């Protein structure tokens, strides 16, 4: 996949926090921004998927009384907050 150079207007404080996050994560700002955009796009695509007709071939995993769905959602939300510096 090729790369493109672009310009966007962002809230200055938000951008500074994002750059600090990249520094703490020892990552490039571009890499973290690509990851955040990709996660956003994936979430947008998946929310429109109708999986009601898809057969379930396994039993949902229970971990310490919690459903795996809830745990995965919490992990994703935590990761998003970490990426966005919240």
Secondary structure, DSSP 8 states (H G I E B T S, - for coil): -----------HHHHHHHHHHHHHTT--HHHHHHHHHHHHHHHHHHHT---TTS---S---EETTEEHHHHHHHHHHHHHHHHHT-
